[in-house]
Amino acid sequence: MSTSLAPKGYTRRRHPRGEFMAWEGAVDHIASILEDTTLYEWAKSREDRLDLLGRSLVPSVQAPLPGPEARTRWAVRHYLRGGAVATQLGDLYLRIGRPRPFREITAIETARARGVRTPAAVGGVTYSCGAAYRCDLITEIIPDVRTLADLLLDQKDLACSLNDLARAGDLISALDDAGVYHVDLNAHNILLPEKSDEPAWVVDFDRGRVAEPGSRSFTASMKHRLVRSILKIGAPIGRECGRRELVNVIPTNKSAPASTLRATTKEGPAVPRATGAIIPGMGWQGPPPKEVCIVMLSAIGDAVHVLPVATALKRAWPETKITWVIQPVPLRMVQNHPAIDEFIVFHRRRGLSAWRGVYDLIKQMRGRQFDLLLGLQVYLKAGLATALAPATLKLGFDLPRARDGQWLFTNVRIPSRGHRHVQDQYLEFLEYLGINPTPVEWGLHFSEEERVLQADFFQEIQRPVCAVVIATSKVEKNWHVEGYARVLEALEREHGLQPVLLGGPSTIERKMANEILKETDAQVIDQLGDNLRRLMWIIDNAKLVISPDTGPLHISRALGTPVVALFGHTNPKRSGPWRAFEDLIVDGYAEYPGEPYPLTPKYREGMKRITVDDVLEKVAIAVDLCIDS
């Protein structure tokens, strides 16, 4: 028979009881099997058979020869009818149109050619039965994968479930981009690799439809079909979220309404838009967005770096409502910030109660629609918030910098520019939007009540204050007790400064403070505690700050207070005080003085290289240049 009806690389032939279509490398082998039996019975009789569960038993056998992708095992599926018609026809299909297995092979190979991850077809067979036929299909098996259904039913960790749903959403986007409509997409035919950052696979194309890419969108249909199957299997995330929230949780790059416009540039189509579009090289085009969402949950230092972005957005789009999804601690720092119109607070919880925190966030997102979302944080928890936020455009980092699978939750990405200072990386989002980041302004301010408290505190101190931040939550960034004790004494004795200890309420910080106070002869004011705003106004009026790489260091930079920065674990070129006080950095990160190390996020064990003399040398420079002047 002519092979013109078969995809490229496949042949269609007759056999004693019907027809078969096979990959050219397997034609003779399949023909020899069909001389004596069916493919399904052949597979069931193999000694190396393993059974896969589906609508029926699916034998998995060792591949007798290399298939299209040379996988080691094949799956042999016997077609069964589904739904009400199954009670009448069972495994029989009427001779109407192209036979099911041939149509599925065509859909599989078209999808593969267009970039969809689906196992290659080895061959399909029909067996004549009067006006009907029965049929089998052989596909290669992808190793080390589990179905989305299995993972969602097993998982107690919400973060893992949402990450898996994000991978499913990315698969839906890939299908839609390829013009492939998987009519029966569900949690059982989406396969996920063990590595959480690897894309999903899809199987069972027997009812697949193929169209020209871009001619129409199938995203909504496939997403709703998937949501229905998740609810049907009773997965915990389905019970917690419900149908409407699950649709929002599964991110795709076709999340805009069908009526949205699509701009085109030389570099390809822009992302769907509601009030505007991001056109590469040109920035935001059209009316300003009505609502913008910023996702940066935690890390005080990172929240400081977000402020120039928010300030520039409000300067460029004064009528745009800016909402920030944030956790409670950094919220204290930025509350009442003039650039932010609303905060959505995410209360992170651990263990099984994590569901409650996410469910609360889901409720806060109901009824919202953002035109633009900026995913500035690359940790998984921020990716979950990005997935839950209903936004037309979700702008995130390029793939090399998108850790924890952040790219799964965004549908637009800034260009790759390599590693840069964290502040510069955030400003790249403004650059991509065509918004001028200058002047770079953090906009931290204090209320009248705070100014009164600040004045009262410093009035009781007769000397200039040096605020000393003694620890971070990450012990590898911390210096040692003896070093701080000697530096405190020198601040008081040699420079006439009043040392004030700053930090949070953690056990690590309190323990270290107690040991320093016991070790030093300096008269120190202890201001550790849970009052972040007090820490800020002390830094604001201090003459000098000494700090390892932690939030207060970046607060000092934002407020313009000189800071002697102690670096050994993290790279000061990436996370030092941005474009200021560089001559005050104590560089233990360098393995030898003047080492020309690259700007990378790699960690080192360098805090032990910092000596008391190193710190005091920088203190002397700060006193001469910044304080005395």
C-alpha positions in Angstrom: 0.0 0.0 0.0 1.2 3.6 -0.6 3.0 5.2 2.2 1.7 8.6 1.4 -1.0 8.2 4.1 1.7 7.6 6.8 3.8 10.2 8.5 7.4 10.6 7.4 9.5 7.6 8.5 6.5 5.3 8.8 5.0 2.7 6.4 1.4 1.5 6.1 0.9 -2.1 5.0 -1.6 -5.0 5.0 -1.3 -8.2 7.1 -3.4 -11.4 7.0 -6.2 -9.9 9.2 -6.0 -6.2 8.5 -3.6 -3.3 8.2 -0.6 -1.9 10.2 1.4 1.2 10.2 4.9 1.0 11.6 8.1 2.9 12.0 10.3 1.8 9.1 12.9 0.2 11.3 10.3 -2.1 12.9 8.1 -3.0 9.8 9.6 -6.5 9.3 9.6 -7.4 12.9 5.9 -6.3 13.4 5.0 -8.1 10.2 6.5 -11.4 11.5 4.6 -11.1 14.8 1.3 -10.5 12.9 1.7 -13.7 10.9 0.9 -15.7 14.1 -0.9 -13.5 16.6 -1.8 -10.0 17.6 0.6 -7.5 19.1 -1.2 -7.4 22.4 -1.2 -11.2 22.8 2.5 -11.3 21.7 3.3 -8.8 24.5 1.3 -10.6 27.1 3.2 -13.8 26.4 6.6 -12.3 26.8 8.6 -13.5 29.9 10.1 -10.0 30.3 6.6 -8.5 30.5 5.7 -5.9 33.2 2.2 -4.6 33.6 1.2 -1.0 33.5 -2.1 0.1 34.8 -4.6 2.2 32.8 -8.1 1.7 31.6 -7.0 -1.9 31.0 -3.8 -3.9 31.4 -1.0 -2.5 29.3 2.0 -4.9 29.0 5.5 -3.3 28.9 8.1 -5.4 27.2 11.8 -5.2 26.5 12.3 -3.6 23.1 13.4 -6.3 20.7 15.1 -3.7 18.5 15.9 0.0 18.7 12.8 2.2 18.2 12.6 5.8 16.9 14.3 7.1 20.0 16.0 3.8 21.0 14.1 3.5 24.3 14.7 0.2 26.2 11.0 -0.8 26.7 7.8 -0.7 24.7 4.2 -0.3 25.9 1.6 -2.3 23.9 -1.9 -1.0 24.3 -5.2 -2.7 23.2 -7.8 -0.1 22.4 -11.0 -0.1 24.5 -14.1 2.0 24.1 -14.9 4.4 26.9 -18.2 5.9 28.1 -21.7 4.5 27.5 -20.8 3.1 24.1 -18.3 0.7 25.8 -21.2 -1.5 27.0 -22.4 -2.0 23.4 -19.1 -2.2 21.4 -16.4 -3.1 23.9 -13.2 -3.0 21.9 -14.8 -2.7 18.4 -14.5 0.4 16.3 -16.7 1.0 13.2 -14.9 1.5 9.8 -15.6 5.2 9.6 -12.7 7.6 8.8 -9.1 6.8 9.4 -8.4 3.9 11.8 -7.7 4.9 15.4 -4.1 3.7 15.7 -3.1 5.4 12.4 -4.7 8.6 13.4 -2.9 8.5 16.8 0.5 7.8 15.2 0.0 10.8 13.0 -1.0 13.0 16.0 2.0 11.7 18.0 4.5 12.3 15.3 3.1 15.7 14.4 3.3 16.7 18.1 6.9 15.4 18.4 7.9 17.3 15.3 6.5 20.5 16.8 8.3 20.1 20.1 5.7 18.4 22.3 7.3 15.8 24.7 5.4 12.5 23.9 6.8 9.0 23.5 7.5 7.9 19.9 5.1 5.5 18.2 6.6 2.2 17.0 3.5 0.9 15.2 -0.3 0.4 15.2 -2.4 -2.4 13.9 -6.0 -3.0 13.0 -7.8 -6.4 12.9 -10.8 -6.7 10.7 -14.1 -7.8 12.2 -16.8 -7.4 9.6 -17.9 -3.7 9.5 -15.7 -3.0 12.5 -12.1 -3.6 13.7 -10.1 -4.1 16.8 -6.7 -2.4 17.2 -3.4 -2.2 19.1 -0.6 0.4 19.4 3.0 0.2 20.4 4.8 3.2 21.8 8.2 3.6 23.5 8.2 4.0 27.3 9.7 7.0 29.1 11.7 5.8 32.1 11.6 7.4 35.6 8.3 9.1 35.3 5.0 9.0 37.3 1.6 10.1 36.4 0.3 13.5 37.6 -2.5 11.6 39.3 -0.2 9.4 41.4 1.9 12.4 42.4 -1.1 14.6 43.5 -2.7 11.7 45.4 0.6 10.9 47.2 1.8 14.3 48.0 1.3 16.0 51.4 3.5 18.9 50.4 1.5 21.7 48.8 4.7 23.2 47.2 5.3 19.9 45.3 1.7 19.7 44.1 1.7 23.2 42.8 5.1 22.7 41.1 3.7 19.6 39.3 0.6 21.5 38.2 2.9 24.3 36.9 4.7 21.6 34.8 1.3 20.4 33.5 0.4 24.0 32.6 3.7 24.3 30.7 2.7 21.1 28.8 -0.7 22.6 27.9 1.1 25.7 26.5 3.4 23.5 24.5 0.4 21.5 23.0 -1.4 24.7 22.2 1.6 26.4 20.6 2.0 23.2 18.5 -1.6 23.3 17.3 -2.3 20.0 19.0 -5.6 19.4 20.9 -5.5 16.6 23.4 -9.2 15.9 23.7 -8.8 13.6 26.7 -6.1 15.4 28.6 -6.2 14.3 32.2 -4.1 13.6 35.3 -3.5 10.0 34.2 -1.9 10.7 30.8 0.5 13.5 32.0 3.8 12.0 33.0 6.3 13.9 35.2 10.0 13.1 35.6 11.4 12.6 39.0 13.5 15.9 38.8 11.1 18.7 39.6 12.6 21.1 37.0 12.2 18.7 34.1 9.2 19.3 31.7 6.2 16.9 31.6 5.4 14.3 29.0 1.9 13.4 27.6 0.5 10.1 26.2 -2.7 8.7 24.8 -3.3 10.7 21.6 -6.0 8.4 20.2 -8.5 11.3 20.1 -5.9 13.9 19.4 -6.6 16.6 16.8 -4.0 18.5 14.8 -4.4 22.1 13.4 -2.0 24.7 12.1 -0.1 26.3 14.9 -1.6 29.6 16.0 -4.9 29.0 14.1 -6.9 28.6 17.2 -6.4 28.1 21.0 -7.2 24.8 22.8 -5.8 25.9 26.1 -9.1 26.5 28.0 -10.6 23.2 26.9 -7.5 21.2 27.9 -7.1 23.0 31.2 -10.7 22.5 32.2 -10.6 18.8 31.2 -7.5 18.4 33.4 -9.1 20.2 36.3 -12.1 18.0 36.1 -9.9 14.9 36.3 -8.0 16.2 39.3 -11.3 16.8 41.1 -12.5 13.4 40.1 -9.6 11.5 41.6 -10.0 13.4 44.9 -6.5 14.8 45.1 -5.9 17.0 48.3 -5.1 20.1 46.2 -8.5 19.7 44.4 -10.3 19.5 47.7 -8.5 22.6 49.1 -8.8 24.8 46.0 -11.9 23.9 44.1 -12.5 24.1 40.4 -12.2 27.8 39.9 -9.0 28.2 41.9 -7.4 25.1 40.2 -7.9 26.8 36.8 -5.8 29.8 38.1 -3.2 27.6 39.8 -2.3 25.9 36.5 -0.3 28.6 34.6 -0.2 28.7 30.8 1.0 31.3 28.4 -2.6 31.6 27.0 -4.1 32.9 30.2 -5.5 36.1 28.6 -9.1 36.3 27.5 -9.9 35.2 24.0 -10.7 38.7 23.0 -7.3 40.1 23.8 -5.1 41.4 21.0 -1.8 40.0 19.8 1.0 42.3 18.7 3.6 41.2 16.2 7.2 42.2 15.9 10.2 41.2 13.9 11.2 39.0 16.8 7.8 37.2 16.8 4.4 37.6 18.3 4.1 39.5 21.6 2.3 38.0 24.5 -1.5 38.4 24.6 -2.6 41.6 26.2 -5.5 43.2 27.9 -4.6 46.9 28.2 -1.2 46.7 26.6 1.6 44.4 25.4 5.3 43.9 26.0 7.1 44.0 22.7 10.8 42.9 22.9 13.1 45.9 22.3 10.3 48.4 22.6 8.9 47.8 26.1 5.3 48.2 27.2 3.1 49.4 24.4 -0.4 50.7 24.8 -2.2 52.3 27.7 -0.6 51.8 31.2 -1.7 48.7 33.0 -4.6 49.2 35.4 -3.2 46.8 38.0 0.3 45.5 38.5 1.3 42.7 41.0 4.8 42.4 42.5 5.7 39.0 44.0 8.5 39.2 46.5 7.6 37.3 49.6 10.5 37.5 52.0 14.2 38.3 52.6 14.5 41.9 53.9 17.4 42.6 51.7 15.6 41.5 48.5 12.6 43.5 49.5 14.9 46.6 49.7 16.0 45.9 46.2 12.4 45.8 45.0 11.7 49.4 46.2 13.5 51.2 43.3 11.4 49.0 40.9 8.1 49.9 42.6 9.1 53.6 42.8 9.9 53.8 39.1 6.7 52.0 38.2 4.6 54.5 40.1 6.6 57.3 38.7 6.0 56.1 35.1 2.4 55.0 35.7 1.0 57.1 38.5 -2.6 55.9 38.0 -1.7 52.2 38.0 -2.6 50.3 41.2 0.4 48.4 42.5 -0.1 45.4 44.7 2.7 43.6 46.5 2.4 40.0 47.6 4.6 39.8 50.7 5.2 38.0 54.0 4.7 39.7 57.4 8.3 40.5 58.4 9.4 42.5 55.3 5.9 44.1 55.3 6.9 46.0 58.5 9.7 47.6 56.6 7.7 48.8 53.6 4.3 49.5 55.2 2.9 52.9 54.1 5.4 53.1 51.2 4.0 55.7 48.8 4.5 53.6 45.7 2.5 50.6 46.9 -1.3 50.8 46.9 -2.1 47.4 48.5 -0.3 44.5 50.2 -1.5 40.9 50.0 0.1 39.1 52.9 1.2 35.5 52.6 1.5 33.8 55.9 3.9 30.9 55.2 3.3 27.8 57.3 5.1 24.5 57.4 4.0 20.9 57.1 0.4 20.0 56.6 -0.7 23.5 57.7 1.0 24.9 54.6 -2.3 24.2 52.8 -4.0 26.8 55.0 -1.5 29.5 54.1 -2.0 28.9 50.4 -5.8 28.6 50.8 -5.8 32.0 52.5 -3.8 33.4 49.5 -6.3 31.8 47.1 -9.1 33.6 48.8 -7.3 36.9 48.7 -6.8 36.5 44.9 -10.5 35.7 44.1 -12.0 38.3 41.9 -8.7 39.9 41.0 -7.2 40.4 37.6 -3.8 41.9 37.1 -2.6 43.2 33.8 1.0 42.6 34.7 2.9 40.6 37.3 6.6 40.9 38.1 8.0 37.7 39.5 11.1 39.1 41.1 11.8 36.2 43.5 13.1 32.9 42.2 12.3 30.6 45.2 9.6 28.0 44.9 7.3 29.6 47.4 7.2 32.8 45.3 6.5 30.6 42.3 3.4 29.3 44.0 2.2 32.8 44.6 2.9 33.7 41.0 0.9 30.6 39.9 -2.1 31.7 42.1 -2.2 35.3 41.0 -4.6 35.8 38.0 -2.5 37.9 35.7 -2.5 38.3 31.9 1.3 38.8 31.7 3.6 37.2 34.2 7.1 38.5 33.7 10.0 36.5 35.2 13.7 35.8 35.0 15.3 34.1 32.0 15.8 30.4 32.3 19.5 30.4 33.5 18.6 32.6 36.4 15.1 31.2 37.2 15.9 28.9 40.1 13.4 26.5 41.7 11.5 26.2 38.4 10.4 29.8 38.5 10.1 29.7 34.7 7.2 27.3 35.0 5.1 30.0 36.6 5.7 32.9 34.1 4.7 33.4 30.5 7.2 36.2 29.6 10.9 36.3 30.5 13.5 39.0 30.5 16.5 38.4 28.2 19.4 36.5 29.5 22.2 38.8 30.6 24.2 36.6 32.9 24.8 37.2 36.6 24.8 40.8 37.8 24.3 42.6 41.1 20.9 41.7 42.6 19.7 45.3 42.4 20.8 45.5 38.7 18.9 42.3 38.0 15.7 43.7 39.4 16.2 46.9 37.4 16.3 44.8 34.2 12.6 44.3 34.6 12.1 48.1 34.3 14.5 48.1 31.3 12.5 45.3 29.6 9.3 47.3 30.2 10.9 50.4 28.7 10.7 52.3 32.0 13.6 54.6 33.1 14.9 53.4 36.5 16.7 56.7 37.2 16.8 58.4 39.6 17.1 55.2 41.6 15.0 55.9 44.8 14.1 53.5 47.6 11.6 55.8 49.2 11.9 54.6 52.8 10.4 57.1 55.2 9.4 57.4 58.8 6.2 58.6 60.5 6.1 61.6 62.8 5.8 59.2 65.8 8.9 57.3 64.7 10.8 60.5 64.3 9.9 61.4 67.9 11.1 58.0 69.1 14.3 58.3 67.1 15.0 61.8 68.5 14.4 60.6 72.1 16.7 57.6 71.6 19.6 59.5 70.2 19.2 62.4 72.6 20.2 60.2 75.5 23.4 59.2 73.8 26.2 61.7 74.0 28.4 60.2 71.2 28.0 59.4 67.5 26.5 55.9 67.1 27.9 52.9 65.3 25.2 50.3 64.7 26.7 46.8 64.7 24.6 44.0 63.1 26.0 40.8 64.6 24.4 37.9 62.8 22.2 36.6 60.0 19.8 33.6 59.8 22.4 31.8 57.8 25.3 30.9 60.1 27.8 30.7 57.2 27.6 34.5 56.8 28.3 35.2 60.4 31.6 36.4 61.8 32.9 35.3 65.2 32.3 36.5 68.8 35.9 37.4 69.7 36.2 39.5 66.5 33.1 41.6 67.3 34.2 42.0 71.0 37.5 43.5 69.9 35.9 45.7 67.3 33.4 47.1 69.8 36.2 48.1 72.1 38.1 49.8 69.3 35.0 51.7 68.2 34.6 53.1 71.7 38.3 53.6 72.7 39.9 54.8 69.4 37.0 56.5 67.6 34.7 57.7 70.4 31.7 55.9 68.9 28.9 54.4 70.9 28.4 50.8 69.8 24.7 49.7 69.5 24.0 46.0 68.8 21.2 45.4 66.2 19.5 42.3 65.1 16.4 40.2 65.3 14.8 38.0 68.0 16.2 34.7 66.7 17.9 32.2 69.1 21.1 32.4 67.0 21.3 36.2 67.3 20.4 36.3 71.0 23.0 33.7 71.9 25.7 35.5 69.9 24.8 38.8 71.4 25.0 37.4 75.0 28.5 35.9 74.2 29.7 39.2 72.7 28.5 41.2 75.7 30.2 38.8 78.1 33.5 38.9 76.1 33.9 42.7 75.5 34.8 45.5 77.8 33.0 48.1 75.7 29.9 49.8 77.0 27.4 48.5 74.5 23.7 49.4 74.0 21.8 46.2 73.2 18.9 46.8 70.8 18.2 43.3 69.5 14.5 42.5 69.2 11.5 42.1 67.1 11.0 45.8 66.1 12.2 46.1 62.5 11.1 49.8 62.3 13.2 50.7 65.3 16.2 49.0 63.7 15.6 51.1 60.6 15.4 54.5 62.4 18.5 53.6 64.4 20.4 52.9 61.2 19.0 56.0 59.7 20.5 58.3 62.3 23.7 56.2 63.0 27.0 57.6 61.7 28.2 54.2 60.7 27.0 50.6 60.4 29.0 47.4 60.5 27.1 44.4 59.1 27.5 41.0 57.4 25.5 40.3 54.3 22.0 40.6 55.7 18.9 42.8 55.4 20.1 45.7 57.6 23.2 46.1 55.3 20.9 46.9 52.4 18.6 49.1 54.6 21.8 51.1 55.3 22.5 51.5 51.6 18.9 52.6 51.0 19.0 55.1 53.8 22.5 56.4 52.7 24.2 55.4 56.0 27.9 54.3 55.5 28.3 50.6 56.1 31.4 48.5 56.7 30.3 45.2 55.0 31.7 41.9 56.1 31.7 39.4 53.2 33.1 35.9 53.1 30.3 33.5 52.2 28.5 35.4 49.5 29.9 37.4 46.6 30.1 41.2 47.4 30.1 41.9 43.7 26.6 40.4 43.5 25.1 41.3 46.9 27.3 44.1 48.4 25.9 47.6 49.0 24.8 48.7 45.5 27.2 51.2 43.9 28.1 52.8 47.2 30.6 52.3 50.1 32.6 49.8 48.0 35.8 51.0 49.6 34.3 49.9 53.0 33.8 46.2 52.0 35.9 43.7 54.0 36.5 41.1 51.4 36.9 37.7 52.9 35.3 36.2 49.8 38.6 36.7 47.9 40.9 33.8 48.5 43.9 36.1 48.3 44.1 40.0 48.3 43.1 41.4 44.9 41.8 38.1 43.5 39.8 38.9 40.3 37.0 36.5 41.0 33.9 36.5 38.7 30.5 37.9 39.6 28.7 34.6 40.4 26.3 33.4 43.1 28.8 30.7 44.2 29.3 30.4 48.0 32.7 30.3 49.7 33.8 29.7 53.2 35.6 33.0 53.6 34.3 34.6 56.9 37.2 32.9 58.7 39.6 34.9 56.6 38.4 38.2 58.1 40.6 39.6 60.8 40.0 42.3 63.5 42.6 44.4 61.7 40.7 44.1 58.4 37.6 45.4 60.0 39.2 48.2 61.9 41.1 49.4 58.8 37.7 49.9 57.0 36.3 51.6 60.1 39.2 54.0 60.1 38.5 54.8 56.5 34.8 55.3 57.2 35.5 57.6 60.1 38.0 59.7 58.1 35.9 60.0 54.9 32.3 59.8 56.1 32.1 60.9 59.7 34.8 63.5 60.3 34.0 65.2 57.0 
